[in-house]
Amino acid sequence: MDEEDESEFDLGGGPTGGRSPSPDQASTPPSKDVGSSRSSGEVIEVGSGSDEEEEEEEEENAEVADDLYEAQTLMAISQSRSEARRRDHASPQRRSAAGSGGSPGGSDGSNSDAGSGDQDNGPGPTGGSGPANLPPGRQPPRITFVTQVPFPEGRCVPGRRIVRVMAAADIDPWIEARLANQTLIAMTVNFLFPILPFRPDWIFPHRPTIYTSPTAPAFCSHLITEANVKALQAAEPWRVIRNTQPPISFEADVGGRLGIFLRQYRDFEASELIAYWESTHKFPITAAMIAQSPWLGSFAKQRNNRRSHAGNRWKRMLLTLIQAMIEGWCDLDLLLDPFFLHFPKRTDEVAWYPGIEARRANLADPQLNRREPTDLLGALAEADAADPWRNHYRDHTADHPARHLPRLDRKFFGLHVAQPPA
């Protein structure tokens, strides 16, 4: 696989790591939804047998619930696509409009979206469960996740059921060539994972084709010690990227399938916040450092495991997003909202070399005599000040590139859950 196509997640890294950023699990309590993993090199706190059994049972129950919801979502997606195919066969004139820009067939988008929201043809993409043909009076209440009026197909990026011709400038930062023959109804998780199809330099700086990593004299490698890393983790620097800003393209209290996805994402971000922060603050840990401190080797392994675990969770959540897009709640532009964090791609240049800012400044001007940081916390302050993207613009919200995309402003406002049939 070419590096350009490699995952933005370190998948396949073995068992998932513990929730704490420290191998001795001293600085952060474990997440409520994921217990500590027993990966090699990790120190496990020993508790009572009953506590461990309860934690394992809770994990198993959570996994069963996730598997059940995933199966229901896959079924809903399959049903949505089947209904779309049936409608296309019944309406041959729609096929003649394929390839045209805007809303196909001169429609305002409402008819073309009927399949996503229609609840008169069987279970459909409602995600509900239970017997379908109970006797009258015993029918359970129907739960619906679809919209009253779907988001107009003529504004979808890409088209919901019909391929749209879209100018690159109108869909920036999405890569036009990747979306050219894509529709939401046919979209798969593999199209969105492991990397989203937007241009490489949109959020994070892209690594040049010819690139050499800085060597130790170019940055303060002596700061990367067990004591300094533990002090850094104890300060919990990832708190700065906690989500406190309202979204710009959708309503925070929206219901339906989109509301489900947003709740999933909020829980996901809160539990994977350390992995997000580490993804843009990953300092090198060399074999020589590990020889001096095996603890650093264990820390590096856990850091990779956190990234891998987060990637696997995100991949499963994408099923809900795809169904929400099919049902007319949103399109791909939803993911551009500053509400969402993104993991860098492997081709992004986001590694953190502590103290490199001071050394570069002194190299450029030998008379400057800029003071170098004396610990990782000081180096972190310099790096974050120099590169606002390191904190995902959460502490420089006005600088987020999504705020320079006028089409995102309130794009998915005014969508409401359809009332289930009586």
Protein Blocks (a to p, Z undefined) as FASTA:
>chain_A
ZZklpcfbdehiajaddfbfbfklpmbccdfkbccdddehiacddddfklmmmmmmmmmm
mmmmmmmmmmmmmmmmmmmmmmmmmmmmmmmmlmmmgoiacjehhiahlmmmmmmmockg
ojbjnopacdfbbcehiaccdddfbdfbdcdfklpccdfklccdddfklmocbdfklmmm
gcfklpcfklmpcbdcbdfklmmccddfbdcdddfklpcfklmcfklmmmmmmnommlmm
pcfbdcfkbcfkbghjllmmmmmmmmmmmmmmmmmmmmmmcccddfklmmmmmmlmmmmm
mmmmmmmmmmmmmmmmmmmmmmmmmnopacfklmmpmkbccdddfkbcfbccehklmmmm
mmmmmmlopacdfbfklmmmmmmmmmmmlnoommmmmlpmklmmmklnoklgoiacdddd
ZZ
